[in-house]
Amino acid sequence: MHRLIVENTDVIIALQDQELVYKYVSPSITNILGYQPHEILNKTPKEIFGYSVNLNLSFPQKIIVPVKHKTIKSKKVILEISSKPLHTSSGKVESILTTSRDVTERESMINNLEEALYEEKEKNRFVLRLASAALHEFRNPLAIMMSSEEILAPLIEDVSASPLQEKLKVHLARITKQTHRLTEMINSSMFMRENVETITDIRFVPVPIRCFLEQLVLGMEESHGENFIRMVFPEEDRSVQSDPHWLSCIVKNLIENAVKFSGASNEIPVLLLVYKTNHFILKVADYGIGIPKEDQEFIFDFFYRASNVRQIPGTGLGLNIVKEFINRLGGNISFSSEEKLGSAFTIELPYER
């Protein structure tokens, strides 16, 4: 039965001595490489195929080797060779058992995928460079517009006709507001563009998550004052594998949004940390203006802003950036919201990658 299996398998089974000389080769070598078993016996891979293999005589290993077919000269077969040392009763290596599988089609698919991925990355780099150049060009006219605003402001004060002066002030205020919004959008886009290329260089290091969050909030107190957010954390700290830079960007953005959209609410936002079996949860909740139901499906889109925040400064890029960073960290984000009652954004991240 064993012989029947060996002689009809689509894997080359071979037995080699410590010098890698073939002592047995299964008949399947004829179908895969065009050789007869007797042509292989008592020879090494270098003598037959023209390559040297440094097989470990102590441990099993796996290597990928390209081999030319004997009868079809233009055909190259890629073999995945797995080796296992065989020991005597005393523990000495007596011979090596190898199995060689034809993985030509698999390796070709992998190579095609890698080439396609490289081409896609090159296209993306070109688009990013183009976008970067355009954003830089936008900054020059914006700077001129902002400079003109500063010049116009005192000139409007000298206009004698009161109704005209008020109209000019209103229009100038609109121009100023939209100019600053456009500047903010460009800065956010530049931030995204600069970090899209480096986000693949995520460095996972141990992060004591409770201490990390406490320090992050402490650093934000300079601009928001003390007790601007309520922290609900477990008593114990836990170490998680994450990238402190990207994690900081994520949490800061959500906290800034919670503070900004709390409006006149008497309740301050909440930052919640929960430990689960295989992951931990970060939740940022506010009791502010909320997100209208009709806007919720678009909230993570580029430059999208809900209909009830048009008078609040912002670009509509923050949540898109947050979602992208969370995906790269191996997590996911969800939210619940009701207009005039507030929003809660929930992040789930693994303890380890």
Secondary structure per residue as TSV (DSSP state, phi and psi in degrees):
chain	resnum	aa	ss	phi	psi
A	1	M	-	360.0	-45.5
A	2	H	H	-62.4	-39.4
A	3	R	H	-66.1	-39.5
A	4	L	H	-61.1	-41.7
A	5	I	H	-65.1	-47.3
A	6	V	H	-60.9	-40.1
A	7	E	H	-77.6	-14.1
A	8	N	H	-117.3	9.0
A	9	T	-	-78.6	157.6
A	10	D	S	-95.6	17.4
A	11	V	S	-117.7	138.4
A	12	I	E	-80.7	118.2
A	13	I	E	-105.6	128.2
A	14	A	E	-137.8	153.9
A	15	L	E	-121.8	124.6
A	16	Q	E	-125.7	150.3
A	17	D	-	-85.1	-173.2
A	18	Q	T	-65.9	-19.3
A	19	E	T	-92.6	8.1
A	20	L	-	69.1	17.8
A	21	V	-	-76.0	131.2
A	22	Y	E	-70.3	128.8
A	23	K	E	-110.8	-20.8
A	24	Y	E	-153.6	139.9
A	25	V	E	-138.9	132.8
A	26	S	-	-72.1	152.6
A	27	P	T	-60.1	-18.6
A	28	S	T	-61.3	-14.4
A	29	I	H	-63.3	-26.7
A	30	T	H	-66.8	-44.6
A	31	N	H	-69.2	-32.2
A	32	I	H	-89.1	-42.0
A	33	L	H	-121.1	-6.3
A	34	G	S	85.3	1.8
A	35	Y	-	-93.4	149.6
A	36	Q	-	-86.8	146.1
A	37	P	H	-53.4	-39.0
A	38	H	H	-67.0	-21.6
A	39	E	H	-72.0	-19.4
A	40	I	H	-95.0	-32.7
A	41	L	T	-58.4	142.6
A	42	N	T	64.6	23.2
A	43	K	-	-130.4	161.1
A	44	T	-	-97.0	164.2
A	45	P	H	-56.3	-35.4
A	46	K	H	-66.1	-39.0
A	47	E	H	-69.7	-33.0
A	48	I	H	-90.5	-50.5
A	49	F	H	-105.2	-13.0
A	50	G	S	84.7	16.8
A	51	Y	-	-130.0	152.2
A	52	S	-	-104.3	139.3
A	53	V	-	-124.7	127.6
A	54	N	-	-96.9	82.3
A	55	L	-	-78.9	138.6
A	56	N	-	-77.3	124.0
A	57	L	S	-83.1	-3.5
A	58	S	S	-108.4	-32.4
A	59	F	S	-130.0	152.1
A	60	P	-	-64.2	149.4
A	61	Q	E	-152.8	169.3
A	62	K	E	-137.2	132.1
A	63	I	E	-135.2	158.5
A	64	I	E	-111.9	126.3
A	65	V	E	-134.2	129.3
A	66	P	E	-84.4	133.8
A	67	V	E	-132.5	138.2
A	68	K	E	-80.2	137.8
A	69	H	-	-70.8	142.6
A	70	K	S	-69.3	-47.3
A	71	T	S	-94.1	-29.1
A	72	I	-	-101.5	94.0
A	73	K	T	-60.9	-32.4
A	74	S	T	-82.4	-6.2
A	75	K	-	-93.8	129.2
A	76	K	E	-114.7	125.5
A	77	V	E	-104.2	129.8
A	78	I	E	-98.5	119.6
A	79	L	E	-104.5	138.5
A	80	E	E	-102.6	108.6
A	81	I	E	-102.1	122.1
A	82	S	E	-109.1	129.9
A	83	S	E	-119.5	148.2
A	84	K	E	-143.1	119.2
A	85	P	E	-70.1	139.1
A	86	L	E	-106.4	132.0
A	87	H	E	-110.7	152.2
A	88	T	-	-78.2	175.2
A	89	S	T	-62.4	-23.0
A	90	S	T	-87.3	-3.6
A	91	G	S	96.0	1.2
A	92	K	-	-83.3	141.2
A	93	V	E	-70.1	121.2
A	94	E	E	-98.8	-40.7
A	95	S	E	-160.2	176.4
A	96	I	E	-125.0	128.3
A	97	L	E	-96.1	124.6
A	98	T	E	-122.8	144.0
A	99	T	E	-123.6	129.1
A	100	S	E	-118.5	122.0
A	101	R	E	-112.2	138.4
A	102	D	E	-76.2	110.9
A	103	V	-	-117.8	27.0
A	104	T	H	-57.9	-47.5
A	105	E	H	-64.7	-41.8
A	106	R	H	-62.6	-47.4
A	107	E	H	-64.9	-34.2
A	108	S	H	-65.6	-41.4
A	109	M	H	-64.2	-42.5
A	110	I	H	-61.8	-43.0
A	111	N	H	-63.2	-41.9
A	112	N	H	-64.2	-40.1
A	113	L	H	-65.2	-41.0
A	114	E	H	-64.8	-40.1
A	115	E	H	-65.6	-42.3
A	116	A	H	-64.6	-39.5
A	117	L	H	-64.6	-41.0
A	118	Y	H	-63.1	-43.8
A	119	E	H	-62.9	-40.3
A	120	E	H	-65.5	-40.0
A	121	K	H	-64.1	-39.5
A	122	E	H	-64.9	-39.6
A	123	K	H	-63.1	-44.1
A	124	N	H	-62.7	-40.8
A	125	R	H	-61.9	-40.2
A	126	F	H	-62.9	-46.0
A	127	V	H	-61.8	-41.6
A	128	L	H	-64.7	-41.0
A	129	R	H	-64.5	-40.8
A	130	L	H	-63.6	-45.0
A	131	A	H	-63.7	-39.7
A	132	S	H	-63.2	-43.1
A	133	A	H	-62.6	-41.8
A	134	A	H	-64.6	-42.5
A	135	L	H	-63.3	-39.8
A	136	H	H	-63.6	-38.1
A	137	E	H	-67.6	-32.8
A	138	F	H	-65.3	-28.4
A	139	R	H	-66.3	-33.3
A	140	N	H	-64.5	-53.7
A	141	P	H	-63.7	-31.7
A	142	L	H	-63.7	-41.9
A	143	A	H	-61.9	-39.0
A	144	I	H	-66.3	-41.9
A	145	M	H	-61.9	-43.9
A	146	M	H	-66.0	-37.2
A	147	S	H	-65.5	-40.0
A	148	S	H	-65.3	-36.5
A	149	E	H	-59.8	-45.4
A	150	E	H	-63.2	-34.0
A	151	I	H	-73.2	-39.7
A	152	L	H	-69.6	-34.4
A	153	A	H	-53.2	-52.8
A	154	P	H	-70.3	-28.2
A	155	L	H	-66.6	-36.3
A	156	I	H	-63.9	-32.9
A	157	E	H	-62.9	-24.8
A	158	D	T	-86.3	-6.5
A	159	V	-	-70.0	126.6
A	160	S	-	-76.8	-37.9
A	161	A	-	-71.5	113.5
A	162	S	H	-60.0	-47.4
A	163	P	H	-59.4	-41.2
A	164	L	H	-65.6	-40.9
A	165	Q	H	-60.6	-42.8
A	166	E	H	-64.4	-42.1
A	167	K	H	-62.7	-42.5
A	168	L	H	-62.8	-39.9
A	169	K	H	-63.6	-41.9
A	170	V	H	-61.8	-47.1
A	171	H	H	-67.6	-38.7
A	172	L	H	-65.0	-38.8
A	173	A	H	-62.9	-39.7
A	174	R	H	-64.5	-44.5
A	175	I	H	-61.4	-44.1
A	176	T	H	-61.5	-45.1
A	177	K	H	-61.6	-47.4
A	178	Q	H	-71.4	-31.3
A	179	T	H	-65.4	-44.6
A	180	H	H	-65.7	-37.1
A	181	R	H	-64.6	-43.2
A	182	L	H	-64.2	-39.6
A	183	T	H	-60.9	-42.6
A	184	E	H	-64.7	-39.8
A	185	M	H	-62.9	-42.0
A	186	I	H	-65.4	-43.0
A	187	N	H	-63.0	-41.1
A	188	S	H	-66.2	-40.3
A	189	S	H	-64.6	-39.8
A	190	M	H	-64.7	-39.5
A	191	F	H	-61.6	-45.5
A	192	M	H	-62.8	-45.0
A	193	R	H	-62.4	-42.1
A	194	E	H	-68.0	-30.6
A	195	N	H	-95.2	-15.5
A	196	V	H	-61.3	-39.6
A	197	E	H	-74.8	-33.3
A	198	T	H	-89.6	-10.7
A	199	I	G	-66.6	-21.9
A	200	T	G	-71.9	-14.3
A	201	D	G	-94.3	35.9
A	202	I	-	-61.8	133.7
A	203	R	-	-115.3	108.9
A	204	F	-	-82.9	121.1
A	205	V	E	-133.5	160.8
A	206	P	E	-64.5	129.6
A	207	V	E	-127.0	117.0
A	208	P	E	-72.0	98.6
A	209	I	H	-62.9	-40.6
A	210	R	H	-65.0	-49.3
A	211	C	H	-60.6	-40.1
A	212	F	H	-59.4	-46.3
A	213	L	H	-67.8	-39.2
A	214	E	H	-62.4	-43.1
A	215	Q	H	-67.2	-36.2
A	216	L	H	-64.2	-46.4
A	217	V	H	-64.2	-40.4
A	218	L	H	-59.4	-40.5
A	219	G	H	-67.8	-23.5
A	220	M	H	-86.6	-10.5
A	221	E	H	-65.7	-24.5
A	222	E	H	-61.7	-35.6
A	223	S	H	-97.8	-18.7
A	224	H	H	-114.7	-11.3
A	225	G	-	85.8	169.5
A	226	E	T	-73.4	153.9
A	227	N	T	56.2	36.8
A	228	F	S	-83.0	-13.7
A	229	I	S	-145.7	145.2
A	230	R	E	-96.9	126.1
A	231	M	E	-99.0	125.4
A	232	V	E	-117.4	97.6
A	233	F	-	-122.0	153.8
A	234	P	-	-65.6	159.3
A	235	E	S	-67.5	-38.3
A	236	E	S	-84.9	151.6
A	237	D	-	-98.7	152.1
A	238	R	-	-134.8	146.5
A	239	S	E	-90.3	129.6
A	240	V	E	-122.5	155.0
A	241	Q	E	-92.7	112.8
A	242	S	E	-157.2	176.3
A	243	D	-	-101.3	111.1
A	244	P	H	-56.5	-36.3
A	245	H	H	-64.3	-51.6
A	246	W	H	-69.9	-37.2
A	247	L	H	-62.9	-38.6
A	248	S	H	-64.0	-43.8
A	249	C	H	-59.4	-42.2
A	250	I	H	-63.5	-54.6
A	251	V	H	-66.9	-42.2
A	252	K	H	-59.0	-44.3
A	253	N	H	-61.9	-44.4
A	254	L	H	-66.5	-38.7
A	255	I	H	-66.5	-43.6
A	256	E	H	-59.3	-41.9
A	257	N	H	-63.2	-43.4
A	258	A	H	-60.7	-41.9
A	259	V	H	-68.0	-45.3
A	260	K	H	-64.4	-38.6
A	261	F	T	-97.6	10.2
A	262	S	T	-72.6	-23.7
A	263	G	T	60.6	-133.2
A	264	A	T	-93.0	15.5
A	265	S	-	-62.0	140.9
A	266	N	S	-80.8	-14.7
A	267	E	S	-96.3	132.7
A	268	I	-	-82.5	156.8
A	269	P	-	-62.1	163.3
A	270	V	E	-125.4	137.1
A	271	L	E	-113.3	118.1
A	272	L	E	-114.9	137.0
A	273	L	E	-122.4	127.1
A	274	V	E	-131.4	134.0
A	275	Y	E	-95.0	130.1
A	276	K	-	-114.8	179.6
A	277	T	S	-62.2	-50.5
A	278	N	S	-113.6	-1.0
A	279	H	E	-155.2	168.9
A	280	F	E	-121.6	158.2
A	281	I	E	-119.2	133.1
A	282	L	E	-114.8	129.6
A	283	K	E	-130.6	128.0
A	284	V	E	-116.7	116.8
A	285	A	E	-123.6	142.9
A	286	D	-	-129.8	168.0
A	287	Y	-	-121.5	41.0
A	288	G	S	-99.0	-133.9
A	289	I	S	-77.8	-18.6
A	290	G	-	70.7	179.4
A	291	I	-	-117.9	124.3
A	292	P	-	-55.4	143.9
A	293	K	G	-56.5	-40.2
A	294	E	G	-70.3	-14.2
A	295	D	G	-96.4	-14.6
A	296	Q	G	-64.2	-34.9
A	297	E	G	-71.2	-15.0
A	298	F	G	-106.5	3.2
A	299	I	T	-64.1	-22.8
A	300	F	T	-96.6	4.8
A	301	D	S	-76.3	155.9
A	302	F	T	-57.4	131.1
A	303	F	T	59.6	14.6
A	304	Y	-	-85.4	132.7
A	305	R	-	-128.2	135.8
A	306	A	-	-62.8	155.9
A	307	S	T	-67.7	-18.4
A	308	N	T	-98.5	11.3
A	309	V	-	-121.5	16.4
A	310	R	T	-61.9	-27.3
A	311	Q	T	-91.4	-0.1
A	312	I	S	-104.7	130.8
A	313	P	-	-56.4	142.9
A	314	G	-	166.0	169.1
A	315	T	-	-117.8	-20.8
A	316	G	S	81.4	15.7
A	317	L	-	-105.3	-23.9
A	318	G	H	-56.1	-50.7
A	319	L	H	-68.5	-31.8
A	320	N	H	-63.5	-43.7
A	321	I	H	-64.2	-43.8
A	322	V	H	-58.4	-47.4
A	323	K	H	-62.2	-41.5
A	324	E	H	-62.3	-44.9
A	325	F	H	-64.3	-41.1
A	326	I	H	-63.9	-41.7
A	327	N	H	-59.0	-41.6
A	328	R	H	-69.4	-25.5
A	329	L	T	-84.9	0.7
A	330	G	T	86.2	18.2
A	331	G	-	-115.4	-168.4
A	332	N	E	-146.2	160.6
A	333	I	E	-130.1	141.9
A	334	S	E	-139.6	168.9
A	335	F	E	-152.2	159.1
A	336	S	E	-133.7	144.3
A	337	S	E	-157.7	148.7
A	338	E	E	-140.0	129.8
A	339	E	T	-57.8	134.6
A	340	K	T	72.1	1.5
A	341	L	T	-117.2	-20.5
A	342	G	E	121.6	179.4
A	343	S	E	-137.0	153.2
A	344	A	E	-136.7	121.9
A	345	F	E	-106.4	127.6
A	346	T	E	-116.8	126.2
A	347	I	E	-112.3	132.3
A	348	E	E	-114.7	123.5
A	349	L	E	-130.0	142.9
A	350	P	E	-73.6	153.8
A	351	Y	S	-66.9	-35.1
A	352	E	-	-138.2	157.4
A	353	R	-	-103.0	360.0
